[in-house]
Amino acid sequence: MSIRSLDLLDLPVITRYRNDVITLDSARALTRGHPLGAMGLLAYVNPTRHLYAAIANGGDAALLGGVIHTRGETFAKLLYLAPSSRLDDPELPALLEHLVIQAGEWKAFHVMAEVEESSRIFPALRTAGFSVYAWQKLWDVSQIEKTETGSGHGWRRMNSVDLPAVQSLHYQIVPPLMHPVEPAPKRVIGFVCSENMKCYASVTAGMYGIVLTPLIHPDERNVGEKIASLVDNLPDRRGRKVYLCVRSYQTWLEPALEDLGAQAAPRQAVMVKHLVRMIQDGQLARAVPANVNIQPSRISRMDIDE
């Protein structure tokens, strides 16, 4: 089997698989649309973006897959695989490994994939070295009922001065196991609740929708009202659908979302593969600073009876 990058000559294959795709980056699919649609394909011709697609030729039909990386981030994400009707293909792990190698060339430390728990792709991902790190649900909050007191819970755009407080909130809520694959925010993007800085929501937006990922402290009160206020006062929404991504360490938010009338999609597994990056240009480090004196330790001999 040969694996190579996707090009324009593969357009007939892309057209054939357009309606037979499994998406592995939920936020991008909800905000940017179909990964094999016209807009998705145009993104691949931009050489400045860390966006790569590959085709595996062999067997009865071809396999397609894509991976994406945001500059400056420590992780990459699998975008899609096609056709979804051949997720048990024995050649699929080799295609996944090819995509992972590309992510490593972008200097990513981890590769993530979001998969519905009933999907048949689990065996291939596990064979390729992926493990489940968390679970999540995407809630459609576009039509949630507005609460009468919701307008009193003010949200505002995050400012640079808020970054330390948001990072502290992240370390309080996100389990340490997830810190390498879900690092604390480094960019000033999102919304904070102006009352006590115990509510934060990151934002991913596109022409088709908006995805909010909340970090809300368990001690916070009136959570339903705060969520409703955030959705109701999103700037520049322009009729787009709004979704809330709730990870397994924030499941206590789900009863509040149910009370608001939000609709949950099937549960997904957040799967991760860790990569190793070789350090090239290494330098020898001095074991002990020159101005430090170390006294030899005294170890008494212990006799052992044989």
Secondary structure, 3 states (H helix, E strand, C coil): CEEEECCHHHHHHHHHHCCCCEECCHHHHHHHCCCCCHHHHHHHHCCCCEEEEEEEECCCCCEEEEEEECCCCCEEEEEEEECHHHCCCCCHHHHHHHHHHHHHHCCCCEEEEEEECCCCCHHHHHHCCCEEEEEEEEEECCCCCCCCCHHHCCEEECCHHHHHHHHHHHHHHCCHHHCCCCCCCCCCCCEEECCCCCEEEEEEECCCEEEEEEEECCCCCCHHHHHHHHHHCCCCCCCCEEEEEEEHHHHHHHHHHHHHCCEECCCEEEEEEECCCCCCCCCCCCCCCCCCCCCCCCCCCCCCCC
